[in-house]
Amino acid sequence: MKGEDQANLKAKIEALTKEMYSISTRLYSEASKKAGEQQQAQGPGGQGPQDAGPEEAQPQENGKGAYRDADYKIVDEDEKK
């Protein structure tokens, strides 16, 4: 009887695995479709203005240029005393 239980369990696991593959495939397909629609909505370049990185930053209207990330060190005035 123990062999029958294992065979039954193995068959159920295989059926569950096949169903999960089916669900995963469908979810992946829907996600790909939505990503394609979003990419088309954003237009050429694939990025909206809020997604622009520092290398794609636009100059400010005042002519001072784009903001850039910079390294800096905070100096504590109390440490100097």
Contacts in CASP RR format, 6 or more apart in sequence:
PFRMAT RR
TARGET T0000
AUTHOR 0000-0000-0000
METHOD contacts of the structure
MODEL  1
MKGEDQANLKAKIEALTKEMYSISTRLYSEASKKAGEQQQAQGPGGQGPQ
DAGPEEAQPQENGKGAYRDADYKIVDEDEKK
39 46 0 8 1.000
42 48 0 8 1.000
47 56 0 8 1.000
52 58 0 8 1.000
54 66 0 8 1.000
54 67 0 8 1.000
54 68 0 8 1.000
54 69 0 8 1.000
57 66 0 8 1.000
57 67 0 8 1.000
57 68 0 8 1.000
58 66 0 8 1.000
59 65 0 8 1.000
59 66 0 8 1.000
60 66 0 8 1.000
60 67 0 8 1.000
END
